């Protein structure tokens, strides 16, 4: 504990995790932020992932539609402005 400047609680936590896993050293690996392998997903995990994907696709479609509408609005406005300018010049 003193040699590596690690707290007693941290070492004891590692020890408990190691013993709980049946003395598997892989249990002490840092896995925070890593996804489960797809083979280990439960039905709920699969449904949540599918739901998240569908929501993302829907949001993207809505953004594309909004963008298209804005582009059309700008083009129409420019067309109207140019036709109004032509009429006023004549």
PDB file of N, CA, C and O in Angstrom:
ATOM      1  N   UNK A   1       0.836  -1.189   0.000  1.00  0.00           N
ATOM      2  CA  UNK A   1       0.000   0.000   0.000  1.00  0.00           C
ATOM      3  C   UNK A   1       0.876   1.246   0.000  1.00  0.00           C
ATOM      4  O   UNK A   1       0.666   2.152  -0.807  1.00  0.00           O
ATOM      5  N   UNK A   2       1.839   1.299   0.882  1.00  0.00           N
ATOM      6  CA  UNK A   2       2.696   2.475   0.972  1.00  0.00           C
ATOM      7  C   UNK A   2       3.663   2.574  -0.197  1.00  0.00           C
ATOM      8  O   UNK A   2       3.991   3.674  -0.641  1.00  0.00           O
ATOM      9  N   UNK A   3       4.114   1.447  -0.691  1.00  0.00           N
ATOM     10  CA  UNK A   3       5.101   1.433  -1.761  1.00  0.00           C
ATOM     11  C   UNK A   3       4.544   2.041  -3.049  1.00  0.00           C
ATOM     12  O   UNK A   3       5.250   2.769  -3.747  1.00  0.00           O
ATOM     13  N   UNK A   4       3.280   1.745  -3.367  1.00  0.00           N
ATOM     14  CA  UNK A   4       2.686   2.211  -4.625  1.00  0.00           C
ATOM     15  C   UNK A   4       1.760   3.411  -4.439  1.00  0.00           C
ATOM     16  O   UNK A   4       1.111   3.848  -5.390  1.00  0.00           O
ATOM     17  N   UNK A   5       1.698   3.939  -3.231  1.00  0.00           N
ATOM     18  CA  UNK A   5       0.871   5.111  -2.921  1.00  0.00           C
ATOM     19  C   UNK A   5      -0.586   4.901  -3.324  1.00  0.00           C
ATOM     20  O   UNK A   5      -1.194   5.740  -3.989  1.00  0.00           O
ATOM     21  N   UNK A   6      -1.126   3.762  -2.902  1.00  0.00           N
ATOM     22  CA  UNK A   6      -2.524   3.419  -3.160  1.00  0.00           C
ATOM     23  C   UNK A   6      -3.193   3.236  -1.810  1.00  0.00           C
ATOM     24  O   UNK A   6      -2.589   2.700  -0.881  1.00  0.00           O
ATOM     25  N   UNK A   7      -4.430   3.677  -1.701  1.00  0.00           N
ATOM     26  CA  UNK A   7      -5.114   3.588  -0.413  1.00  0.00           C
ATOM     27  C   UNK A   7      -5.491   2.141  -0.084  1.00  0.00           C
ATOM     28  O   UNK A   7      -5.622   1.290  -0.963  1.00  0.00           O
ATOM     29  N   UNK A   8      -5.656   1.905   1.196  1.00  0.00           N
ATOM     30  CA  UNK A   8      -6.058   0.587   1.673  1.00  0.00           C
ATOM     31  C   UNK A   8      -7.409   0.206   1.087  1.00  0.00           C
ATOM     32  O   UNK A   8      -7.612  -0.942   0.691  1.00  0.00           O
ATOM     33  N   UNK A   9      -8.339   1.162   1.027  1.00  0.00           N
ATOM     34  CA  UNK A   9      -9.678   0.882   0.504  1.00  0.00           C
ATOM     35  C   UNK A   9      -9.613   0.443  -0.957  1.00  0.00           C
ATOM     36  O   UNK A   9     -10.357  -0.446  -1.372  1.00  0.00           O
ATOM     37  N   UNK A  10      -8.736   1.057  -1.730  1.00  0.00           N
ATOM     38  CA  UNK A  10      -8.615   0.694  -3.144  1.00  0.00           C
ATOM     39  C   UNK A  10      -8.108  -0.735  -3.283  1.00  0.00           C
ATOM     40  O   UNK A  10      -8.637  -1.513  -4.076  1.00  0.00           O
ATOM     41  N   UNK A  11      -7.087  -1.076  -2.514  1.00  0.00           N
ATOM     42  CA  UNK A  11      -6.532  -2.432  -2.570  1.00  0.00           C
ATOM     43  C   UNK A  11      -7.572  -3.440  -2.111  1.00  0.00           C
ATOM     44  O   UNK A  11      -7.712  -4.504  -2.714  1.00  0.00           O
ATOM     45  N   UNK A  12      -8.297  -3.119  -1.057  1.00  0.00           N
ATOM     46  CA  UNK A  12      -9.319  -4.031  -0.556  1.00  0.00           C
ATOM     47  C   UNK A  12     -10.433  -4.201  -1.590  1.00  0.00           C
ATOM     48  O   UNK A  12     -10.956  -5.304  -1.749  1.00  0.00           O
ATOM     49  N   UNK A  13     -10.802  -3.138  -2.290  1.00  0.00           N
ATOM     50  CA  UNK A  13     -11.808  -3.237  -3.353  1.00  0.00           C
ATOM     51  C   UNK A  13     -11.340  -4.147  -4.473  1.00  0.00           C
ATOM     52  O   UNK A  13     -12.115  -4.955  -4.985  1.00  0.00           O
ATOM     53  N   UNK A  14     -10.076  -4.021  -4.857  1.00  0.00           N
ATOM     54  CA  UNK A  14      -9.527  -4.898  -5.888  1.00  0.00           C
ATOM     55  C   UNK A  14      -9.547  -6.350  -5.418  1.00  0.00           C
ATOM     56  O   UNK A  14      -9.883  -7.263  -6.173  1.00  0.00           O
ATOM     57  N   UNK A  15      -9.182  -6.539  -4.162  1.00  0.00           N
ATOM     58  CA  UNK A  15      -9.160  -7.886  -3.594  1.00  0.00           C
ATOM     59  C   UNK A  15     -10.552  -8.503  -3.621  1.00  0.00           C
ATOM     60  O   UNK A  15     -10.710  -9.661  -4.009  1.00  0.00           O
ATOM     61  N   UNK A  16     -11.563  -7.736  -3.211  1.00  0.00           N
ATOM     62  CA  UNK A  16     -12.933  -8.254  -3.211  1.00  0.00           C
ATOM     63  C   UNK A  16     -13.392  -8.593  -4.623  1.00  0.00           C
ATOM     64  O   UNK A  16     -14.009  -9.635  -4.844  1.00  0.00           O
ATOM     65  N   UNK A  17     -13.098  -7.731  -5.563  1.00  0.00           N
ATOM     66  CA  UNK A  17     -13.504  -7.972  -6.949  1.00  0.00           C
ATOM     67  C   UNK A  17     -12.820  -9.232  -7.488  1.00  0.00           C
ATOM     68  O   UNK A  17     -13.440 -10.037  -8.183  1.00  0.00           O
ATOM     69  N   UNK A  18     -11.555  -9.387  -7.165  1.00  0.00           N
ATOM     70  CA  UNK A  18     -10.781 -10.542  -7.609  1.00  0.00           C
ATOM     71  C   UNK A  18     -11.350 -11.829  -7.024  1.00  0.00           C
ATOM     72  O   UNK A  18     -11.512 -12.815  -7.743  1.00  0.00           O
ATOM     73  N   UNK A  19     -11.651 -11.832  -5.738  1.00  0.00           N
ATOM     74  CA  UNK A  19     -12.200 -13.023  -5.078  1.00  0.00           C
ATOM     75  C   UNK A  19     -13.605 -13.336  -5.587  1.00  0.00           C
ATOM     76  O   UNK A  19     -13.951 -14.502  -5.778  1.00  0.00           O
ATOM     77  N   UNK A  20     -14.408 -12.310  -5.806  1.00  0.00           N
ATOM     78  CA  UNK A  20     -15.783 -12.497  -6.261  1.00  0.00           C
ATOM     79  C   UNK A  20     -15.819 -13.118  -7.661  1.00  0.00           C
ATOM     80  O   UNK A  20     -16.742 -13.865  -7.985  1.00  0.00           O
ATOM     81  N   UNK A  21     -14.827 -12.814  -8.479  1.00  0.00           N
ATOM     82  CA  UNK A  21     -14.802 -13.319  -9.850  1.00  0.00           C
ATOM     83  C   UNK A  21     -14.227 -14.727  -9.935  1.00  0.00           C
ATOM     84  O   UNK A  21     -14.103 -15.276 -11.030  1.00  0.00           O
ATOM     85  N   UNK A  22     -13.880 -15.310  -8.813  1.00  0.00           N
ATOM     86  CA  UNK A  22     -13.298 -16.648  -8.827  1.00  0.00           C
ATOM     87  C   UNK A  22     -11.822 -16.613  -9.179  1.00  0.00           C
ATOM     88  O   UNK A  22     -11.324 -17.480  -9.897  1.00  0.00           O
ATOM     89  N   UNK A  23     -11.137 -15.621  -8.678  1.00  0.00           N
ATOM     90  CA  UNK A  23      -9.696 -15.451  -8.883  1.00  0.00           C
ATOM     91  C   UNK A  23      -9.330 -15.266 -10.359  1.00  0.00           C
ATOM     92  O   UNK A  23      -8.302 -15.761 -10.823  1.00  0.00           O
ATOM     93  N   UNK A  24     -10.178 -14.554 -11.076  1.00  0.00           N
ATOM     94  CA  UNK A  24      -9.913 -14.260 -12.484  1.00  0.00           C
ATOM     95  C   UNK A  24      -9.232 -12.898 -12.585  1.00  0.00           C
ATOM     96  O   UNK A  24      -9.850 -11.882 -12.265  1.00  0.00           O
ATOM     97  N   UNK A  25      -7.981 -12.854 -13.021  1.00  0.00           N
ATOM     98  CA  UNK A  25      -7.286 -11.568 -13.087  1.00  0.00           C
ATOM     99  C   UNK A  25      -7.909 -10.599 -14.100  1.00  0.00           C
ATOM    100  O   UNK A  25      -7.705  -9.390 -13.989  1.00  0.00           O
ATOM    101  N   UNK A  26      -8.654 -11.100 -15.071  1.00  0.00           N
ATOM    102  CA  UNK A  26      -9.305 -10.228 -16.052  1.00  0.00           C
ATOM    103  C   UNK A  26     -10.378  -9.359 -15.410  1.00  0.00           C
ATOM    104  O   UNK A  26     -10.757  -8.329 -15.968  1.00  0.00           O
ATOM    105  N   UNK A  27     -10.869  -9.761 -14.249  1.00  0.00           N
ATOM    106  CA  UNK A  27     -11.913  -8.987 -13.575  1.00  0.00           C
ATOM    107  C   UNK A  27     -11.395  -7.631 -13.092  1.00  0.00           C
ATOM    108  O   UNK A  27     -12.188  -6.727 -12.829  1.00  0.00           O
ATOM    109  N   UNK A  28     -10.084  -7.481 -12.973  1.00  0.00           N
ATOM    110  CA  UNK A  28      -9.507  -6.229 -12.488  1.00  0.00           C
ATOM    111  C   UNK A  28      -9.187  -5.250 -13.618  1.00  0.00           C
ATOM    112  O   UNK A  28      -8.692  -4.152 -13.365  1.00  0.00           O
ATOM    113  N   UNK A  29      -9.464  -5.638 -14.843  1.00  0.00           N
ATOM    114  CA  UNK A  29      -9.180  -4.750 -15.976  1.00  0.00           C
ATOM    115  C   UNK A  29     -10.103  -3.550 -15.947  1.00  0.00           C
ATOM    116  O   UNK A  29     -11.240  -3.630 -15.482  1.00  0.00           O
ATOM    117  N   UNK A  30      -9.606  -2.458 -16.440  1.00  0.00           N
ATOM    118  CA  UNK A  30     -10.357  -1.209 -16.526  1.00  0.00           C
ATOM    119  C   UNK A  30     -11.300  -1.313 -17.726  1.00  0.00           C
ATOM    120  O   UNK A  30     -10.846  -1.362 -18.869  1.00  0.00           O
ATOM    121  N   UNK A  31     -12.608  -1.346 -17.470  1.00  0.00           N
ATOM    122  CA  UNK A  31     -13.571  -1.499 -18.557  1.00  0.00           C
ATOM    123  C   UNK A  31     -14.544  -0.329 -18.636  1.00  0.00           C
ATOM    124  O   UNK A  31     -15.535  -0.408 -19.362  1.00  0.00           O
ATOM    125  N   UNK A  32     -14.294   0.725 -17.925  1.00  0.00           N
ATOM    126  CA  UNK A  32     -15.218   1.846 -17.939  1.00  0.00           C
ATOM    127  C   UNK A  32     -15.250   2.460 -19.333  1.00  0.00           C
ATOM    128  O   UNK A  32     -14.208   2.733 -19.930  1.00  0.00           O
ATOM    129  N   UNK A  33     -16.445   2.670 -19.836  1.00  0.00           N
ATOM    130  CA  UNK A  33     -16.610   3.287 -21.136  1.00  0.00           C
ATOM    131  C   UNK A  33     -16.571   2.317 -22.298  1.00  0.00           C
ATOM    132  O   UNK A  33     -16.734   2.733 -23.445  1.00  0.00           O
ATOM    133  N   UNK A  34     -16.362   1.049 -22.039  1.00  0.00           N
ATOM    134  CA  UNK A  34     -16.327   0.062 -23.113  1.00  0.00           C
ATOM    135  C   UNK A  34     -17.668  -0.650 -23.180  1.00  0.00           C
ATOM    136  O   UNK A  34     -18.268  -0.978 -22.157  1.00  0.00           O
ATOM    137  N   UNK A  35     -18.115  -0.876 -24.379  1.00  0.00           N
ATOM    138  CA  UNK A  35     -19.407  -1.529 -24.580  1.00  0.00           C
ATOM    139  C   UNK A  35     -19.285  -3.033 -24.359  1.00  0.00           C
ATOM    140  O   UNK A  35     -18.218  -3.627 -24.507  1.00  0.00           O
ATOM    141  N   UNK A  36     -20.420  -3.620 -23.999  1.00  0.00           N
ATOM    142  CA  UNK A  36     -20.465  -5.075 -23.885  1.00  0.00           C
ATOM    143  C   UNK A  36     -20.354  -5.665 -25.286  1.00  0.00           C
ATOM    144  O   UNK A  36     -20.778  -5.038 -26.257  1.00  0.00           O
ATOM    145  N   UNK A  37     -19.789  -6.862 -25.401  1.00  0.00           N
ATOM    146  CA  UNK A  37     -19.831  -7.511 -26.711  1.00  0.00           C
ATOM    147  C   UNK A  37     -21.291  -7.821 -27.065  1.00  0.00           C
ATOM    148  O   UNK A  37     -22.091  -8.129 -26.182  1.00  0.00           O
ATOM    149  N   UNK A  38     -21.633  -7.740 -28.340  1.00  0.00           N
ATOM    150  CA  UNK A  38     -23.029  -7.924 -28.748  1.00  0.00           C
ATOM    151  C   UNK A  38     -23.566  -9.296 -28.361  1.00  0.00           C
ATOM    152  O   UNK A  38     -24.772  -9.459 -28.173  1.00  0.00           O
ATOM    153  N   UNK A  39     -22.691 -10.274 -28.241  1.00  0.00           N
ATOM    154  CA  UNK A  39     -23.143 -11.613 -27.849  1.00  0.00           C
ATOM    155  C   UNK A  39     -23.674 -11.615 -26.416  1.00  0.00           C
ATOM    156  O   UNK A  39     -24.509 -12.449 -26.065  1.00  0.00           O
ATOM    157  N   UNK A  40     -23.194 -10.689 -25.593  1.00  0.00           N
ATOM    158  CA  UNK A  40     -23.586 -10.645 -24.181  1.00  0.00           C
ATOM    159  C   UNK A  40     -24.808  -9.761 -23.945  1.00  0.00           C
ATOM    160  O   UNK A  40     -25.271  -9.648 -22.810  1.00  0.00           O
ATOM    161  N   UNK A  41     -25.339  -9.135 -24.993  1.00  0.00           N
ATOM    162  CA  UNK A  41     -26.498  -8.258 -24.837  1.00  0.00           C
ATOM    163  C   UNK A  41     -27.744  -9.055 -24.490  1.00  0.00           C
ATOM    164  O   UNK A  41     -27.975 -10.137 -25.030  1.00  0.00           O
ATOM    165  N   UNK A  42     -28.533  -8.516 -23.595  1.00  0.00           N
ATOM    166  CA  UNK A  42     -29.833  -9.107 -23.302  1.00  0.00           C
ATOM    167  C   UNK A  42     -30.839  -8.532 -24.296  1.00  0.00           C
ATOM    168  O   UNK A  42     -30.519  -7.629 -25.069  1.00  0.00           O
ATOM    169  N   UNK A  43     -32.049  -9.064 -24.265  1.00  0.00           N
ATOM    170  CA  UNK A  43     -33.100  -8.562 -25.153  1.00  0.00           C
ATOM    171  C   UNK A  43     -33.370  -7.083 -24.877  1.00  0.00           C
ATOM    172  O   UNK A  43     -33.593  -6.301 -25.801  1.00  0.00           O
ATOM    173  N   UNK A  44     -33.348  -6.714 -23.612  1.00  0.00           N
ATOM    174  CA  UNK A  44     -33.573  -5.311 -23.238  1.00  0.00           C
ATOM    175  C   UNK A  44     -32.462  -4.434 -23.813  1.00  0.00           C
ATOM    176  O   UNK A  44     -32.736  -3.350 -24.329  1.00  0.00           O
ATOM    177  N   UNK A  45     -31.212  -4.891 -23.729  1.00  0.00           N
ATOM    178  CA  UNK A  45     -30.092  -4.126 -24.285  1.00  0.00           C
ATOM    179  C   UNK A  45     -30.256  -3.938 -25.788  1.00  0.00           C
ATOM    180  O   UNK A  45     -30.026  -2.850 -26.314  1.00  0.00           O
ATOM    181  N   UNK A  46     -30.660  -5.014 -26.479  1.00  0.00           N
ATOM    182  CA  UNK A  46     -30.857  -4.918 -27.928  1.00  0.00           C
ATOM    183  C   UNK A  46     -31.965  -3.938 -28.273  1.00  0.00           C
ATOM    184  O   UNK A  46     -31.835  -3.138 -29.200  1.00  0.00           O
ATOM    185  N   UNK A  47     -33.065  -4.004 -27.515  1.00  0.00           N
ATOM    186  CA  UNK A  47     -34.186  -3.100 -27.780  1.00  0.00           C
ATOM    187  C   UNK A  47     -33.814  -1.647 -27.497  1.00  0.00           C
ATOM    188  O   UNK A  47     -34.211  -0.747 -28.237  1.00  0.00           O
ATOM    189  N   UNK A  48     -33.052  -1.419 -26.428  1.00  0.00           N
ATOM    190  CA  UNK A  48     -32.606  -0.055 -26.119  1.00  0.00           C
ATOM    191  C   UNK A  48     -31.709   0.485 -27.225  1.00  0.00           C
ATOM    192  O   UNK A  48     -31.835   1.641 -27.628  1.00  0.00           O
ATOM    193  N   UNK A  49     -30.801  -0.359 -27.716  1.00  0.00           N
ATOM    194  CA  UNK A  49     -29.897   0.069 -28.785  1.00  0.00           C
ATOM    195  C   UNK A  49     -30.676   0.372 -30.061  1.00  0.00           C
ATOM    196  O   UNK A  49     -30.405   1.357 -30.748  1.00  0.00           O
ATOM    197  N   UNK A  50     -31.645  -0.484 -30.369  1.00  0.00           N
ATOM    198  CA  UNK A  50     -32.466  -0.258 -31.561  1.00  0.00           C
ATOM    199  C   UNK A  50     -33.274   1.028 -31.419  1.00  0.00           C
ATOM    200  O   UNK A  50     -33.393   1.801 -32.369  1.00  0.00           O
ATOM    201  N   UNK A  51     -33.826   1.253 -30.233  1.00  0.00           N
ATOM    202  CA  UNK A  51     -34.604   2.463 -29.971  1.00  0.00           C
ATOM    203  C   UNK A  51     -33.731   3.709 -30.127  1.00  0.00           C
ATOM    204  O   UNK A  51     -34.151   4.693 -30.735  1.00  0.00           O
ATOM    205  N   UNK A  52     -32.529   3.663 -29.582  1.00  0.00           N
ATOM    206  CA  UNK A  52     -31.596   4.786 -29.683  1.00  0.00           C
ATOM    207  C   UNK A  52     -31.251   5.059 -31.154  1.00  0.00           C
ATOM    208  O   UNK A  52     -31.180   6.213 -31.578  1.00  0.00           O
ATOM    209  N   UNK A  53     -31.037   3.985 -31.923  1.00  0.00           N
ATOM    210  CA  UNK A  53     -30.716   4.130 -33.340  1.00  0.00           C
ATOM    211  C   UNK A  53     -31.883   4.749 -34.101  1.00  0.00           C
ATOM    212  O   UNK A  53     -31.683   5.650 -34.916  1.00  0.00           O
ATOM    213  N   UNK A  54     -33.093   4.276 -33.843  1.00  0.00           N
ATOM    214  CA  UNK A  54     -34.270   4.804 -34.532  1.00  0.00           C
ATOM    215  C   UNK A  54     -34.513   6.267 -34.180  1.00  0.00           C
ATOM    216  O   UNK A  54     -34.875   7.063 -35.046  1.00  0.00           O
ATOM    217  N   UNK A  55     -34.316   6.624 -32.913  1.00  0.00           N
ATOM    218  CA  UNK A  55     -34.482   8.025 -32.513  1.00  0.00           C
ATOM    219  C   UNK A  55     -33.460   8.910 -33.222  1.00  0.00           C
ATOM    220  O   UNK A  55     -33.783  10.016 -33.653  1.00  0.00           O
ATOM    221  N   UNK A  56     -32.241   8.424 -33.339  1.00  0.00           N
ATOM    222  CA  UNK A  56     -31.195   9.181 -34.014  1.00  0.00           C
ATOM    223  C   UNK A  56     -31.529   9.363 -35.490  1.00  0.00           C
ATOM    224  O   UNK A  56     -31.348  10.446 -36.048  1.00  0.00           O
ATOM    225  N   UNK A  57     -32.020   8.291 -36.120  1.00  0.00           N
ATOM    226  CA  UNK A  57     -32.397   8.384 -37.528  1.00  0.00           C
ATOM    227  C   UNK A  57     -33.552   9.356 -37.723  1.00  0.00           C
ATOM    228  O   UNK A  57     -33.556  10.133 -38.677  1.00  0.00           O
ATOM    229  N   UNK A  58     -34.525   9.317 -36.830  1.00  0.00           N
ATOM    230  CA  UNK A  58     -35.663  10.228 -36.918  1.00  0.00           C
ATOM    231  C   UNK A  58     -35.209  11.678 -36.760  1.00  0.00           C
ATOM    232  O   UNK A  58     -35.639  12.551 -37.514  1.00  0.00           O
ATOM    233  N   UNK A  59     -34.357  11.929 -35.798  1.00  0.00           N
ATOM    234  CA  UNK A  59     -33.843  13.280 -35.589  1.00  0.00           C
ATOM    235  C   UNK A  59     -33.089  13.766 -36.822  1.00  0.00           C
ATOM    236  O   UNK A  59     -33.231  14.920 -37.226  1.00  0.00           O
ATOM    237  N   UNK A  60     -32.293  12.893 -37.413  1.00  0.00           N
ATOM    238  CA  UNK A  60     -31.550  13.264 -38.621  1.00  0.00           C
ATOM    239  C   UNK A  60     -32.506  13.609 -39.762  1.00  0.00           C
ATOM    240  O   UNK A  60     -32.299  14.593 -40.472  1.00  0.00           O
ATOM    241  N   UNK A  61     -33.553  12.799 -39.939  1.00  0.00           N
ATOM    242  CA  UNK A  61     -34.539  13.071 -40.990  1.00  0.00           C
ATOM    243  C   UNK A  61     -35.226  14.409 -40.752  1.00  0.00           C
ATOM    244  O   UNK A  61     -35.416  15.188 -41.686  1.00  0.00           O
ATOM    245  N   UNK A  62     -35.597  14.673 -39.510  1.00  0.00           N
ATOM    246  CA  UNK A  62     -36.252  15.944 -39.189  1.00  0.00           C
ATOM    247  C   UNK A  62     -35.326  17.119 -39.483  1.00  0.00           C
ATOM    248  O   UNK A  62     -35.768  18.149 -39.993  1.00  0.00           O
ATOM    249  N   UNK A  63     -34.055  16.969 -39.165  1.00  0.00           N
ATOM    250  CA  UNK A  63     -33.090  18.035 -39.433  1.00  0.00           C
ATOM    251  C   UNK A  63     -32.921  18.240 -40.940  1.00  0.00           C
ATOM    252  O   UNK A  63     -32.833  19.375 -41.409  1.00  0.00           O
ATOM    253  N   UNK A  64     -32.876  17.140 -41.695  1.00  0.00           N
ATOM    254  CA  UNK A  64     -32.748  17.250 -43.147  1.00  0.00           C
ATOM    255  C   UNK A  64     -33.968  17.941 -43.742  1.00  0.00           C
ATOM    256  O   UNK A  64     -33.835  18.784 -44.630  1.00  0.00           O
ATOM    257  N   UNK A  65     -35.161  17.586 -43.256  1.00  0.00           N
ATOM    258  CA  UNK A  65     -36.390  18.218 -43.744  1.00  0.00           C
ATOM    259  C   UNK A  65     -36.390  19.713 -43.442  1.00  0.00           C
ATOM    260  O   UNK A  65     -36.735  20.527 -44.299  1.00  0.00           O
ATOM    261  N   UNK A  66     -36.006  20.064 -42.237  1.00  0.00           N
ATOM    262  CA  UNK A  66     -35.953  21.473 -41.854  1.00  0.00           C
ATOM    263  C   UNK A  66     -34.949  22.226 -42.722  1.00  0.00           C
ATOM    264  O   UNK A  66     -35.214  23.343 -43.168  1.00  0.00           O
ATOM    265  N   UNK A  67     -33.813  21.613 -42.952  1.00  0.00           N
ATOM    266  CA  UNK A  67     -32.786  22.235 -43.794  1.00  0.00           C
ATOM    267  C   UNK A  67     -33.315  22.438 -45.213  1.00  0.00           C
ATOM    268  O   UNK A  67     -33.128  23.504 -45.800  1.00  0.00           O
ATOM    269  N   UNK A  68     -33.977  21.414 -45.767  1.00  0.00           N
ATOM    270  CA  UNK A  68     -34.531  21.516 -47.123  1.00  0.00           C
ATOM    271  C   UNK A  68     -35.541  22.647 -47.213  1.00  0.00           C
ATOM    272  O   UNK A  68     -35.542  23.412 -48.178  1.00  0.00           O
ATOM    273  N   UNK A  69     -36.397  22.752 -46.210  1.00  0.00           N
ATOM    274  CA  UNK A  69     -37.403  23.817 -46.206  1.00  0.00           C
ATOM    275  C   UNK A  69     -36.743  25.191 -46.165  1.00  0.00           C
ATOM    276  O   UNK A  69     -37.177  26.113 -46.855  1.00  0.00           O
ATOM    277  N   UNK A  70     -35.699  25.324 -45.359  1.00  0.00           N
ATOM    278  CA  UNK A  70     -35.000  26.608 -45.268  1.00  0.00           C
ATOM    279  C   UNK A  70     -34.349  26.963 -46.605  1.00  0.00           C
ATOM    280  O   UNK A  70     -34.408  28.113 -47.040  1.00  0.00           O
ATOM    281  N   UNK A  71     -33.734  25.988 -47.251  1.00  0.00           N
ATOM    282  CA  UNK A  71     -33.091  26.236 -48.540  1.00  0.00           C
ATOM    283  C   UNK A  71     -34.132  26.671 -49.563  1.00  0.00           C
ATOM    284  O   UNK A  71     -33.904  27.620 -50.314  1.00  0.00           O
ATOM    285  N   UNK A  72     -35.276  25.984 -49.599  1.00  0.00           N
ATOM    286  CA  UNK A  72     -36.345  26.350 -50.533  1.00  0.00           C
ATOM    287  C   UNK A  72     -36.868  27.752 -50.230  1.00  0.00           C
ATOM    288  O   UNK A  72     -37.136  28.531 -51.146  1.00  0.00           O
ATOM    289  N   UNK A  73     -37.012  28.068 -48.958  1.00  0.00           N
ATOM    290  CA  UNK A  73     -37.489  29.390 -48.563  1.00  0.00           C
ATOM    291  C   UNK A  73     -36.522  30.479 -49.027  1.00  0.00           C
ATOM    292  O   UNK A  73     -36.948  31.517 -49.533  1.00  0.00           O
ATOM    293  N   UNK A  74     -35.235  30.242 -48.857  1.00  0.00           N
ATOM    294  CA  UNK A  74     -34.228  31.216 -49.278  1.00  0.00           C
ATOM    295  C   UNK A  74     -34.246  31.371 -50.796  1.00  0.00           C
ATOM    296  O   UNK A  74     -34.177  32.490 -51.304  1.00  0.00           O
ATOM    297  N   UNK A  75     -34.337  30.260 -51.520  1.00  0.00           N
ATOM    298  CA  UNK A  75     -34.382  30.330 -52.985  1.00  0.00           C
ATOM    299  C   UNK A  75     -35.617  31.081 -53.461  1.00  0.00           C
ATOM    300  O   UNK A  75     -35.537  31.906 -54.371  1.00  0.00           O
ATOM    301  N   UNK A  76     -36.757  30.794 -52.846  1.00  0.00           N
ATOM    302  CA  UNK A  76     -37.992  31.488 -53.228  1.00  0.00           C
ATOM    303  C   UNK A  76     -37.882  32.980 -52.933  1.00  0.00           C
ATOM    304  O   UNK A  76     -38.311  33.812 -53.732  1.00  0.00           O
ATOM    305  N   UNK A  77     -37.308  33.310 -51.789  1.00  0.00           N
ATOM    306  CA  UNK A  77     -37.147  34.709 -51.417  1.00  0.00           C
ATOM    307  C   UNK A  77     -36.233  35.421 -52.417  1.00  0.00           C
ATOM    308  O   UNK A  77     -36.519  36.544 -52.835  1.00  0.00           O
ATOM    309  N   UNK A  78     -35.136  34.765 -52.797  1.00  0.00           N
ATOM    310  CA  UNK A  78     -34.215  35.354 -53.774  1.00  0.00           C
ATOM    311  C   UNK A  78     -34.892  35.517 -55.129  1.00  0.00           C
ATOM    312  O   UNK A  78     -34.691  36.524 -55.806  1.00  0.00           O
ATOM    313  N   UNK A  79     -35.691  34.532 -55.525  1.00  0.00           N
ATOM    314  CA  UNK A  79     -36.399  34.610 -56.803  1.00  0.00           C
ATOM    315  C   UNK A  79     -37.404  35.756 -56.777  1.00  0.00           C
ATOM    316  O   UNK A  79     -37.524  36.499 -57.751  1.00  0.00           O
ATOM    317  N   UNK A  80     -38.121  35.900 -55.675  1.00  0.00           N
ATOM    318  CA  UNK A  80     -39.087  36.991 -55.550  1.00  0.00           C
ATOM    319  C   UNK A  80     -38.391  38.345 -55.548  1.00  0.00           C
ATOM    320  O   UNK A  80     -38.875  39.296 -56.162  1.00  0.00           O
ATOM    321  N   UNK A  81     -37.269  38.435 -54.866  1.00  0.00           N
ATOM    322  CA  UNK A  81     -36.522  39.691 -54.817  1.00  0.00           C
ATOM    323  C   UNK A  81     -36.018  40.073 -56.202  1.00  0.00           C
ATOM    324  O   UNK A  81     -36.094  41.236 -56.596  1.00  0.00           O
ATOM    325  N   UNK A  82     -35.506  39.098 -56.938  1.00  0.00           N
ATOM    326  CA  UNK A  82     -34.977  39.406 -58.271  1.00  0.00           C
ATOM    327  C   UNK A  82     -36.106  39.782 -59.226  1.00  0.00           C
ATOM    328  O   UNK A  82     -35.919  40.652 -60.076  1.00  0.00           O
ATOM    329  N   UNK A  83     -37.275  39.147 -59.107  1.00  0.00           N
ATOM    330  CA  UNK A  83     -38.400  39.513 -59.980  1.00  0.00           C
ATOM    331  C   UNK A  83     -38.947  40.885 -59.603  1.00  0.00           C
ATOM    332  O   UNK A  83     -39.360  41.644 -60.480  1.00  0.00           O
ATOM    333  N   UNK A  84     -38.955  41.212 -58.329  1.00  0.00           N
ATOM    334  CA  UNK A  84     -39.395  42.541 -57.891  1.00  0.00           C
ATOM    335  C   UNK A  84     -38.432  43.622 -58.375  1.00  0.00           C
ATOM    336  O   UNK A  84     -38.861  44.713 -58.750  1.00  0.00           O
ATOM    337  N   UNK A  85     -37.146  43.325 -58.369  1.00  0.00           N
ATOM    338  CA  UNK A  85     -36.153  44.287 -58.841  1.00  0.00           C
ATOM    339  C   UNK A  85     -36.301  44.532 -60.336  1.00  0.00           C
ATOM    340  O   UNK A  85     -36.144  45.663 -60.798  1.00  0.00           O
ATOM    341  N   UNK A  86     -36.601  43.482 -61.095  1.00  0.00           N
ATOM    342  CA  UNK A  86     -36.781  43.628 -62.535  1.00  0.00           C
ATOM    343  C   UNK A  86     -37.996  44.498 -62.833  1.00  0.00           C
ATOM    344  O   UNK A  86     -37.963  45.332 -63.738  1.00  0.00           O
ATOM    345  N   UNK A  87     -39.078  44.297 -62.062  1.00  0.00           N
ATOM    346  CA  UNK A  87     -40.294  45.072 -62.279  1.00  0.00           C
ATOM    347  C   UNK A  87     -40.076  46.539 -61.936  1.00  0.00           C
ATOM    348  O   UNK A  87     -40.580  47.420 -62.632  1.00  0.00           O
ATOM    349  N   UNK A  88     -39.340  46.803 -60.886  1.00  0.00           N
ATOM    350  CA  UNK A  88     -39.135  48.196 -60.470  1.00  0.00           C
ATOM    351  C   UNK A  88     -38.196  48.936 -61.417  1.00  0.00           C
ATOM    352  O   UNK A  88     -38.288  50.157 -61.544  1.00  0.00           O
ATOM    353  N   UNK A  89     -37.301  48.221 -62.080  1.00  0.00           N
ATOM    354  CA  UNK A  89     -36.368  48.857 -63.012  1.00  0.00           C
ATOM    355  C   UNK A  89     -37.060  49.231 -64.315  1.00  0.00           C
ATOM    356  O   UNK A  89     -36.641  50.169 -64.992  1.00  0.00           O
ATOM    357  N   UNK A  90     -38.097  48.519 -64.666  1.00  0.00           N
ATOM    358  CA  UNK A  90     -38.795  48.799 -65.936  1.00  0.00           C
ATOM    359  C   UNK A  90     -39.672  49.950 -65.811  1.00  0.00           C
ATOM    360  O   UNK A  90     -40.336  50.329 -66.776  1.00  0.00           O
TER     361      UNK A  90
END
